[in-house]
């Protein structure tokens, strides 16, 4: 196991807290809000299944762009090699971007719910979000891999 300096340890702890908030508290809050709205019996006239299918495709495809963003940011970091941003800050930023892309999946589901008032449509997005959460969940091993990648060049 690689030992990290104090700043890296602190940043990784903060990232862990943010990750739990992004990936668990947010989607649970959307579910609670949707349940409250459903219990009130709110009906909408904007229900359109095409929107559901379009946003499902976007939800599945959107996180595939995270590696492109990561590669771009890593290349910028390598070329600048400035002391203004440390590797842990780069990893922190990349993790936040990835988590935001995953969180967007849950937001798409909530938008579909708001427009259609169908809770089941919203729930279609949750397995997709959970799957992408496993892919992009920040881990120490990923940070170590980033450090190795940065040191190779």
C-alpha positions in Angstrom: 0.0 0.0 0.0 1.4 3.4 -1.0 1.8 6.0 1.7 0.5 9.5 0.8 1.5 12.8 2.3 -0.8 14.6 4.7 -2.3 16.8 2.0 -3.2 13.9 -0.2 -4.7 12.0 2.8 -6.8 15.0 3.7 -8.0 15.5 0.1 -8.9 11.8 -0.3 -11.0 12.0 3.0 -12.8 15.0 1.7 -13.4 13.3 -1.6 -14.8 10.3 0.2 -17.3 12.5 2.0 -18.3 14.3 -1.2 -18.7 11.0 -3.0 -21.1 9.7 -0.4 -23.1 12.8 -0.6 -23.2 12.8 -4.4 -23.9 9.2 -5.0 -26.2 8.3 -2.1 -27.8 11.3 -0.5 -28.7 13.0 -3.8 -30.5 10.1 -5.4 -32.3 9.3 -2.1 -33.5 12.9 -1.8 -34.9 12.7 -5.4 -36.8 9.6 -4.4 -38.2 11.2 -1.3 -39.3 14.3 -3.2 -40.9 12.1 -5.9 -42.7 10.0 -3.3 -44.1 13.2 -1.7 -45.2 14.6 -5.0 -46.8 11.2 -6.0 -48.6 11.0 -2.7 -50.2 14.4 -3.4 -51.6 13.0 -6.6 -50.1 15.7 -8.9 -50.9 15.0 -12.6 -49.1 16.4 -15.5 -49.9 16.8 -19.2 -46.3 16.8 -20.5 -45.9 13.1 -20.3 -44.1 11.9 -23.4 -42.3 8.6 -23.7 -40.0 9.9 -26.4 -38.4 12.1 -23.8 -38.0 9.1 -21.5 -36.1 7.2 -24.2 -34.0 10.1 -25.3 -32.9 10.7 -21.7 -32.2 7.0 -21.1 -29.9 7.0 -24.1 -28.2 10.1 -22.8 -27.9 8.6 -19.3 -26.2 5.5 -20.7 -23.8 7.3 -23.1 -23.0 10.5 -21.1 -20.5 8.9 -18.6 -18.5 7.4 -21.5 -17.2 11.0 -22.1 -15.5 11.1 -18.6 -12.4 9.3 -19.8 -12.0 11.9 -22.7 -12.2 14.7 -20.2 -9.8 12.9 -17.9 -7.3 12.4 -20.7 -7.5 16.0 -21.7 -7.0 17.3 -18.2 -4.2 14.9 -17.5 -2.4 16.1 -20.7 -2.9 19.7 -19.6 -1.4 18.8 -16.3 1.6 17.1 -17.8 2.3 19.9 -20.2 2.1 22.6 -17.6 3.8 20.7 -14.8 3.1 23.7 -12.7 3.3 23.6 -8.9 0.0 25.4 -8.7 -1.9 22.1 -9.0 -0.8 18.9 -7.3 -1.6 15.4 -8.6 -4.1 15.0 -5.7 -5.9 18.2 -6.8 -6.0 16.8 -10.4 -7.5 13.5 -9.1 -10.0 15.4 -6.9 -11.1 17.4 -9.9 -11.4 14.4 -12.2 -13.4 12.5 -9.6 -15.8 15.4 -9.1 -16.4 15.6 -12.9 -17.1 11.8 -13.0 -19.4 12.0 -10.1 -21.3 14.9 -11.6 -21.8 12.9 -14.8 -23.2 10.0 -12.7 -25.4 12.4 -10.7 -26.8 13.8 -13.9 -28.3 10.4 -14.6 -30.4 10.6 -11.4 -31.4 14.2 -12.4 -32.5 13.0 -15.8 -34.8 10.5 -14.1 -36.1 13.2 -11.8 -36.8 15.4 -14.8 -38.7 12.6 -16.5 -40.7 12.1 -13.3 -41.5 15.8 -13.0 -42.7 15.9 -16.6 -44.6 12.6 -16.6 -45.6 12.1 -12.9 -44.6 8.4 -13.3 -42.3 7.2 -10.6 -41.5 4.0 -12.5 -40.0 6.1 -15.3 -37.7 7.7 -12.8 -36.7 4.4 -11.4 -35.5 3.2 -14.8 -32.5 5.6 -14.3 -31.4 4.2 -11.0 -29.8 0.9 -12.2 -27.9 2.9 -14.8 -26.7 5.4 -12.2 -25.7 2.6 -9.8 -23.8 0.8 -12.5 -21.9 3.9 -13.4 -21.3 4.7 -9.7 -19.4 1.4 -9.4 -17.3 2.3 -12.4 -16.4 5.9 -11.3 -16.3 5.5 -7.5 -13.1 7.1 -6.4 -10.6 4.6 -4.9 -7.0 4.9 -3.6 -5.9 2.5 -6.4 -7.2 4.9 -9.0 -5.2 7.7 -7.4 -2.1 5.5 -7.4 -2.6 4.7 -11.0 -2.9 8.4 -11.9 0.3 9.0 -10.0 2.1 6.2 -11.9 0.7 7.6 -15.2 1.9 11.1 -14.4 5.4 9.8 -13.4 5.8 7.8 -16.6 6.0 11.0 -18.6 
